[in-house]
Every structure is written in structure tokens, then in C-alpha cells.
Amino acid sequence: MLHLSYSHRALQFNFPARTSRGALAEHHAWYLHLRGGEGAAGVGEAAPLAGLSPDFGPGFEAAVQQLCARFNAAGFNNFVAADAPTLTGPGLPALTFALETAALDLANGGRHQLYANAFARGLQPLPINGLVWMGDVGFMRDQIRQKLEAGYSCLKLKIGALDFAAELALLAEIRAEAGPAQLMLRVDANGGFAPADAPARLAALAEFAVHSIEQPIAAGQTQALAALCRQSPLPIGLDEELIGVTDPAAQEALLDAIRPAYIILKPTLLGGHAATHRWIALAEARGIGWWMTSALESNIGLNAVAQLTGEYAVGDFAQGLGTGQLYHNNVAAPLHIAAGQLRYDPLGIWETAG
């Protein structure tokens, strides 16, 4: 009989004191351990993100406990990832992601190898963008310099923390170092622009050959965002707009109404592996591009998102999977970043999560 239990870790950020994200001193992760009869265990991570995850809040650990109790009372002898959404329900996307991941892991021997694709087998790295966090000008400039020296060919800047003119000046500095042929630039406004200001700001950003902007205005303003997507000189990607939209008909209606250039996929926030596959299928049917992004998970969750990404032919298109170095007490894992690529060693050593 299968048995489900959990453990917890408070992940401690490496952010310098001067970063504007200093309020994120720690991020809590719960690990589901799905054990089979012969001792093997699959592990999945549930790490709801403050301010974004529908299931974030003081009652989340109780939900984890209840899931384990329901699972064990059911007396499962066989459980597959496709069963997870029915057991967790639509309001717990991070928990669904964790249970799916644990089931996939156990089905493949409990070795953190969820799929049989080239990335999961250690044969093909995934290109990733270098993430530049919001902060003061000096802090952001230091990060940009480090990422360029590390060989990234794509940078993503979180914008909105500084005066907009200062952020444009930073983009000018980057472009003085590397032109569009050498470096792809993405920006993420996290919904920070007012709809009235957005057209002028998008035009200003386009002067620096920015690849795309994520969520320029706050989610829930469908008509305004659709108008921006029609008029913007800069391709727009949906991020927060997707969160909480779980009904397939509503997902189709959202994409048809807004018609973005891209969608940005965070499985922890969207409801896991199957939910992410569904969003990708809807996007590709409409000629909408996409890329995958981690949501500040530890290496357990990051590995799952990366291996899920490896199920698709992404070529040299950078994914948002460069978050494994954010914590000083991350779960040690054989995930390695070099020259703007993430690589997995299936023979490497994993620390026990908890």
C-alpha cells in the first residue's frame, strides 16, 4: 500500500540587504513523500508564492496534512500523476504540482528522474535567461555585469522598482555592452504600469530592442490588455493573468480575447504538469509562443519544472529556470548552470528533502 507523508523547509534567500525584495527573507516549501511497498519514494514540492499563489496562506500546512490523511485512508495500491488533480481539487495548484511530481518520481524509481527526455537523462541542457532582480541602480548594475560575464545570451530584468527613466538608462547601458544580435533582453513589469501610461512606456522600451514584456498592467483588465497587445510595438506575455484560470473554456476565452504574443508558465501556480501541458496545447493551437519559468521553488521543484520543459523542443529559446542559486539552504541537487544553460546529472547526488 502506498503511503503519503510530508516534510517542511524554510528556504533562506541570498538577497543582499539593499535589494527591494528584501521582504522575502524566506520562502516555505512542503515536500510530499510518496512511498511504495519496496522502500522507493517519490518526492514533490509544494511552495506557494506569497502574493501570487491561490493556495498561499496560514492554512496551507493544514491542507497538506489533510491531503496526506485522505490519501492514506483511501488505501491506494496504485496511484498515477493523472489522479492528482482529482484528489487535491482546483484550489490547490502548488499541492497538485507536488503530488503529480511525487507520483512521477515514484513511477520512475524514486531517483528524481521524472521523464525520459534528453534533459532528464543528462544529454541536453536547457538554455535559461539570467534573472536580474529589482533593487537600486548599483545593485541591478552589479547583477547585469555578473550575468554578462557568466556568458548569458538572454537577460530578464524585473522593472518597476526604480524611476522609469533610471530603468531606461540601465537598458541603455546594457545595449552599449551588447546589441540585440548578442543579447536578448526581456523585462517583467509584474503588472506595475497604469493602463494610461503603458503605451508610452512600451514604446520607450521598444527603442532598446527588448524581446518582450511580461504582464505590463495588472491582471484582470482584459479589454485594456487586449488593446495593448494589438497596439504595442513590443511583444506582450501573460503571466499573472493565467493564475486561477482553471476551466478549459475560460482558458480558451482568455487567450482568444487578449491574443498575447507569449504566455509564461509557472506550474506551481497553474496547477502542475497536466495543467501546464493544457496551456501549451491551447497556446500552440493559436500560434502563441510560450516559455517555462520556476516560481522560486527549491531544487526539487526546479528540477520538476525543468524536466517538464524537456518534454518540448525549445531549441535555443531561453527558459526562466535560473533560480537554483537563490537560497543558501537549498536542497543540494545535481543541477548545474554554466554559460547560460541548465544541466541535470541523473547520476548525481541528491540531498534528502525536508
C-alpha positions in Angstrom: 0.0 0.0 0.0 1.3 3.5 -0.9 1.9 6.0 1.9 2.0 9.8 1.7 3.8 12.0 4.2 5.4 15.4 4.2 8.3 17.5 5.5 8.9 21.2 5.5 11.8 23.6 5.0 12.1 27.3 5.4 14.3 28.4 2.5 16.6 31.3 3.2 17.2 33.8 0.4 20.7 35.0 -0.6 19.4 38.5 -1.4 21.7 41.3 -0.3 20.2 43.7 2.2 19.9 46.5 -0.4 17.5 44.6 -2.7 14.0 45.8 -2.9 12.9 42.2 -2.5 14.4 42.2 1.0 11.0 41.5 2.5 11.3 38.0 1.0 13.6 36.8 3.8 12.4 33.2 3.4 10.2 31.0 1.3 8.4 28.0 2.8 8.4 24.6 0.9 6.5 21.5 1.8 7.7 18.2 0.4 5.4 15.3 -0.3 7.0 11.9 0.1 5.1 9.1 -1.7 6.4 5.7 -0.6 5.8 2.4 -2.3 6.0 -1.1 -0.8 9.6 -1.7 -1.6 11.1 1.3 0.0 11.3 3.7 -3.0 10.0 7.2 -2.5 8.9 9.9 -4.9 9.3 13.5 -3.8 7.3 16.5 -4.9 7.5 20.2 -3.8 4.6 22.5 -2.9 5.9 26.0 -2.3 3.1 28.6 -2.7 4.3 32.0 -3.5 3.2 35.0 -1.4 1.1 37.4 -3.3 0.6 35.2 -6.3 -0.4 31.6 -5.4 -4.1 31.0 -4.9 -3.2 28.5 -2.1 -0.8 30.7 -0.2 -1.8 31.4 3.4 -1.7 30.2 7.0 -4.0 27.3 6.3 -1.7 25.7 3.7 0.0 23.2 6.0 -3.4 22.0 7.3 -4.3 21.4 3.6 -1.1 19.3 3.3 -1.9 17.3 6.4 -5.5 16.7 5.2 -4.3 15.6 1.8 -1.9 13.0 3.4 -4.7 11.8 5.7 -7.2 11.4 2.7 -4.6 9.7 0.6 -3.6 7.2 3.3 -7.2 6.5 4.3 -8.0 5.6 0.7 -5.6 2.8 0.7 -4.1 3.3 -2.7 -2.1 0.4 -4.2 -1.7 2.2 -7.4 -1.6 5.9 -8.0 -0.5 7.8 -11.0 0.1 11.5 -11.7 -3.1 11.9 -13.7 -5.0 11.1 -10.5 -3.6 14.0 -8.6 -5.9 16.9 -9.7 -9.0 14.9 -8.6 -7.6 14.3 -5.2 -6.3 17.8 -4.5 -9.0 19.9 -6.2 -8.7 23.1 -8.3 -7.9 25.5 -5.4 -4.5 24.0 -4.5 -2.3 24.3 -7.6 1.0 24.0 -5.7 -0.2 20.9 -3.9 -1.4 19.4 -7.2 2.1 20.0 -8.7 3.7 18.4 -5.7 1.6 15.3 -5.8 2.0 14.9 -9.5 5.7 15.2 -9.2 5.9 12.7 -6.4 3.9 10.2 -8.4 6.0 10.7 -11.5 9.2 10.3 -9.4 8.0 7.1 -7.7 6.9 5.6 -11.0 10.4 6.1 -12.3 12.2 4.5 -9.3 12.4 7.5 -6.8 15.5 8.9 -8.4 14.2 12.4 -9.2 14.1 11.5 -12.9 10.5 12.2 -13.8 10.7 11.9 -17.6 12.8 10.1 -20.2 13.7 13.2 -22.3 17.2 14.3 -23.2 17.4 16.9 -20.4 16.3 14.4 -17.7 18.8 11.9 -19.0 21.6 14.4 -18.8 22.1 14.6 -22.5 20.8 18.0 -23.4 21.0 21.2 -21.3 18.2 23.8 -21.4 19.0 27.5 -22.3 18.0 29.8 -19.5 17.8 33.6 -19.0 19.8 35.4 -16.4 17.4 37.0 -13.9 18.2 40.5 -12.7 16.2 41.3 -9.6 14.7 44.7 -8.8 16.8 46.9 -6.5 18.7 50.2 -6.5 20.7 51.1 -9.6 24.0 49.9 -8.2 22.6 46.5 -7.2 21.0 46.0 -10.6 24.1 47.1 -12.4 26.2 44.6 -10.5 23.9 41.8 -11.4 23.9 42.7 -15.0 27.6 42.8 -15.1 27.9 39.4 -13.4 25.4 37.8 -15.8 27.1 39.1 -18.9 30.5 37.9 -17.6 28.9 34.5 -16.9 28.0 34.1 -20.6 24.3 34.5 -20.6 22.8 35.3 -24.0 19.4 36.3 -22.6 18.7 38.6 -19.6 15.4 39.2 -17.9 15.0 42.4 -15.8 12.4 42.9 -13.2 11.3 46.5 -13.6 9.1 48.9 -11.7 11.2 49.4 -8.5 13.1 52.4 -9.9 12.1 55.6 -11.6 11.3 54.6 -15.2 13.9 56.9 -16.6 16.6 55.2 -14.4 15.4 51.8 -15.7 15.7 53.0 -19.3 19.2 54.2 -18.5 20.1 50.7 -17.3 18.8 49.3 -20.6 20.9 51.8 -22.5 24.0 50.7 -20.6 23.3 47.0 -21.4 22.8 47.8 -25.1 26.1 49.7 -25.1 27.7 46.5 -24.0 25.8 44.0 -26.2 23.5 44.6 -29.1 20.4 42.6 -30.0 22.4 40.1 -32.0 24.5 39.2 -28.9 21.9 39.5 -26.1 18.2 39.0 -25.8 16.5 41.4 -23.3 13.3 40.6 -21.6 11.5 42.7 -19.0 8.8 41.9 -16.4 6.7 44.7 -15.1 4.7 42.4 -12.8 1.5 44.4 -13.6 3.1 47.6 -12.5 2.2 50.0 -15.3 -1.0 52.0 -15.2 -3.1 51.4 -18.4 -2.9 55.0 -19.3 0.9 55.1 -19.0 1.6 51.7 -20.6 1.6 52.6 -24.4 4.2 55.3 -23.9 6.3 53.1 -21.7 6.1 50.2 -24.1 7.2 52.5 -27.0 10.2 53.7 -24.9 11.2 50.1 -24.1 11.0 49.1 -27.7 13.8 51.6 -28.5 16.2 49.1 -26.9 15.1 46.1 -29.0 13.5 44.4 -26.0 12.3 40.9 -26.9 9.1 41.1 -24.8 7.5 42.4 -21.6 5.6 40.2 -19.1 2.3 41.5 -17.7 2.7 45.2 -18.3 -0.6 46.0 -16.5 -2.3 44.3 -13.6 -4.2 41.1 -14.3 -8.0 41.2 -14.7 -8.1 44.1 -17.2 -8.9 42.0 -20.2 -10.1 44.7 -22.6 -7.2 47.1 -21.7 -4.6 44.3 -22.1 -6.2 43.1 -25.4 -5.9 46.7 -26.7 -2.3 46.9 -25.6 -1.5 43.6 -27.4 -3.0 44.9 -30.6 -1.1 48.3 -30.5 2.2 47.6 -28.7 5.5 47.8 -30.6 6.8 45.3 -28.0 5.5 41.7 -27.8 3.5 41.1 -24.6 3.5 38.0 -22.5 0.8 36.9 -20.0 1.9 35.7 -16.6 -0.3 36.6 -13.6 -3.2 36.7 -16.0 -3.2 32.9 -16.2 -3.3 32.2 -12.4 -6.6 30.9 -11.2 -8.0 30.3 -14.7 -8.5 26.6 -14.5 -11.6 25.9 -16.6 -10.6 24.9 -20.1 -13.3 27.0 -21.7 -12.2 30.0 -19.7 -8.6 29.5 -20.7 -9.6 29.4 -24.4 -11.7 32.5 -24.0 -8.9 34.4 -22.2 -6.3 33.6 -25.0 -8.8 34.4 -27.7 -9.8 37.7 -26.1 -6.3 39.0 -25.4 -4.2 37.3 -28.1 -0.8 37.8 -26.5 2.5 37.1 -28.2 3.5 34.7 -25.4 2.3 33.1 -22.2 4.7 32.5 -19.3 4.1 29.2 -17.5 4.7 28.6 -13.8 3.5 25.0 -13.0 3.4 25.7 -9.2 0.9 28.5 -9.8 -1.1 26.9 -12.7 -1.9 23.6 -11.2 1.0 21.3 -12.1 2.2 19.2 -15.0 -1.1 18.3 -16.7 -2.4 21.9 -16.4 0.8 23.2 -18.0 0.5 20.8 -20.9 -3.0 22.0 -21.4 -2.0 25.7 -21.5 0.8 24.9 -24.0 -1.6 23.0 -26.3 -4.0 25.9 -26.3 -1.3 28.4 -27.0 0.3 26.4 -29.8 -3.1 25.9 -31.5 -3.3 29.7 -31.6 0.2 30.5 -32.7 1.1 31.9 -29.3 4.6 31.4 -28.1 5.5 30.3 -24.5 8.3 29.7 -22.1 8.5 28.0 -18.7 9.5 29.7 -15.5 10.2 28.4 -12.0 8.4 30.2 -9.2 11.2 30.4 -6.5 10.9 26.7 -5.7 13.9 24.8 -4.2 15.8 22.4 -6.4 13.1 19.7 -6.0 10.5 21.9 -7.7 13.0 23.5 -10.1 14.1 20.0 -11.3 10.5 19.1 -11.9 9.8 22.2 -14.0 13.0 21.8 -15.9 12.3 18.1 -16.7 8.7 19.1 -17.8 10.2 21.7 -20.1 12.5 19.0 -21.5 9.4 17.3 -22.9 9.3 20.0 -25.6 11.7 21.0 -28.3 12.6 24.5 -27.0 15.8 24.8 -29.1 17.9 27.8 -28.1 14.9 29.7 -26.7 15.8 30.7 -23.1 13.6 29.5 -20.3 13.2 31.0 -16.8 14.9 28.3 -14.9 17.9 30.1 -13.3 16.6 30.2 -9.7 18.6 27.4 -8.2 21.2 29.6 -6.6 18.7 31.9 -4.7 18.9 30.1 -1.3 21.8 29.4 1.0 20.0 26.3 2.3 18.6 24.9 -0.9 18.2 21.1 -1.3 21.5 20.1 -2.7 21.0 18.6 -6.2 22.9 17.7 -9.4 21.6 20.7 -11.3 24.4 22.9 -12.8 24.4 26.2 -14.5 27.2 27.2 -16.9 27.3 29.7 -19.8 23.5 30.4 -19.6 22.5 26.7 -19.6 20.9 24.5 -17.0 22.1 20.9 -17.0 21.0 17.8 -15.0 23.2 14.9 -14.0 21.0 11.9 -13.4 23.9 10.1 -11.7 24.5 12.9 -9.3 23.7 13.0 -5.6 20.6 14.5 -4.1 20.2 15.7 -0.5 17.2 14.3 1.3 14.4 16.9 1.2 13.0 18.1 4.5 
